[in-house]
Amino acid sequence: MKHDDLIKRFEELLTNNTRSFFDADEFDILIDYYLTANQYPKALKAVDFALEQYPYSIDFLIRKAQLLSANKETRKALELLVEAEAIDPIHPEIFMTRGSIYSLIGLPEKSIENFKKSIEHAAGAKEIIEDGYLYLAFEYENLEQYEDAIFCLKKTIDLNPASDAALYELAFCFEIRSKDNEAIEYFNAFLDKHSYSNCAWFNLGVVYNRLGLFEKAIEAYDYVIAIKENFSPAYFNKANSLANINKLQEAIACYEETFKHEKPEAITYCYIGECYEKLKNLEQSLVNYTRATTLDPNLADAWIGIGIVLDQQNKLTEGIHYLKKAIEIDKTNADYWYVVGDAYQKLGFAEESKEAYKKVIELDPSLENIWLDYSNLLFEEGDKEDAVEVLAQGIKHHPDNAELFYRMAACLLWVGKKQEALTYLQSALQLDYKKHKEIFKFLPELRKNRTVLDMIKSYRKK
């Protein structure tokens, strides 16, 4: 092994408590070796011996500070950096290391101050300036100062266009600040100069996909694959975009392509299952959902998928078990509770369905249809007043939803509250006249109600 003699000589020194001379480069090799081998105590001894031979070495003082910091001895590390600064007050690595320590202990403002000083004293050292801007960006992100982070990341990329870390962080900051158009402009301009950056193409694809520009996203991912054929995330994201435009067979092929380049993941099998489900290939859908649950028993989406497919196969009595399994995994997912509520209603378990629908409303009252479905169930079960109360609550949450007003008008007419019903009908017609047939779908007998027909007719003329 390389450097065997050097390591043997140093370890003999440790064992026999003797003294031997090592030059500075040899100490660097020893420290790096022990760090790579996760032998922190020996790395620290190596740096201590180095400082015995080179007591005024800024580099070894900094290395010891870094070792102490990695061992969470941050106070000692900071004290060492004070010693180093007394010897050389403008050494950029002192400020870089101090900035990293302050970041580690959660003092981003002090961290920023020191990273700025490292850049200031870098004297044109490109790598230090690049790292300084990158670390500054991380601290600004911690403070949620994303505009400053974007500025620093652009500086990093200007210095090193091959910095994938900076490109990914920049994409993240653009997303957080909802700057999708700026992201597209930036990455396209970057690619004009650096057309073989698979990272930039990938991030561009992500933005296009987020904006619903799926064809452009697919094109961007194709460039990634052309540049780096084994880059699995590009196949995965391309598959998502293909699925979004219902190119489901192509999507499946892309998802399966990821298995050639990385270990299969549960979520990929789950998405393949969804594609087969949309293609009405229910057997293959079940196969892939089941593979997903085998790889990750806590992937609730896959359990829900199995339950839904079994329902489509007229096996809902069996399927309800899988739907409930998803709820056990994620009790706060309103969509899961909604599916379970629908399933219980199909099976004729009205009380269980009511409880599930109530849970949906508790978790996510923004789901407009739940107010209609829950009130409809109550109405059908004879709980007319409860149905009216649910609709009243739904209208408070969704005052612009005409269907809720039409449904309320119908329910109130049924329970004999004619004037109140007509007020709601009037509001419904004002909100959306074209949906007036909803009231007849719910209560067909209202087609013979002259008062209702006259009011609808009066709005047709407006």
Sequence and secondary structure as in RCSB ss.txt:
>XXXX:A:sequence
MKHDDLIKRFEELLTNNTRSFFDADEFDILIDYYLTANQYPKALKAVDFALEQYPYSIDFLIRKAQLLSANKETR
KALELLVEAEAIDPIHPEIFMTRGSIYSLIGLPEKSIENFKKSIEHAAGAKEIIEDGYLYLAFEYENLEQYEDAI
FCLKKTIDLNPASDAALYELAFCFEIRSKDNEAIEYFNAFLDKHSYSNCAWFNLGVVYNRLGLFEKAIEAYDYVI
AIKENFSPAYFNKANSLANINKLQEAIACYEETFKHEKPEAITYCYIGECYEKLKNLEQSLVNYTRATTLDPNLA
DAWIGIGIVLDQQNKLTEGIHYLKKAIEIDKTNADYWYVVGDAYQKLGFAEESKEAYKKVIELDPSLENIWLDYS
NLLFEEGDKEDAVEVLAQGIKHHPDNAELFYRMAACLLWVGKKQEALTYLQSALQLDYKKHKEIFKFLPELRKNR
TVLDMIKSYRKK
>XXXX:A:secstr
 TTHHHHHHHHHHHHHT      HHHHHHHHHHHHHTT HHHHHHHHHHHHHH TT HHHHHHHHHHHHHTT HH
HHHHHHHHHHHH TT HHHHHHHHHHHHHTT HHHHHHHHHHHHHTSTT HHHHHHHHHHHHHHHHHTT HHHHH
HHHHHHHHH TT HHHHHHHHHHHHHTT HHHHHHHHHHHHHH TT HHHHHHHHHHHHHTT HHHHHHHHHHHH
HH TT HHHHHHHHHHHHHTT HHHHHHHHHHGGGTS   HHHHHHHHHHHHHTT HHHHHHHHHHHHHH TT H
HHHHHHHHHHHHTT HHHHHHHHHHHHHH TT HHHHHHHHHHHHHHT HHHHHHHHHHHHHH TT HHHHHHHH
HHHHHTT HHHHHHHHHHHHHH TT HHHHHHHHHHHHHTT HHHHHHHHHHHHHH GGGTHHHHHH GGGGG H
HHHHHHHHHHT 
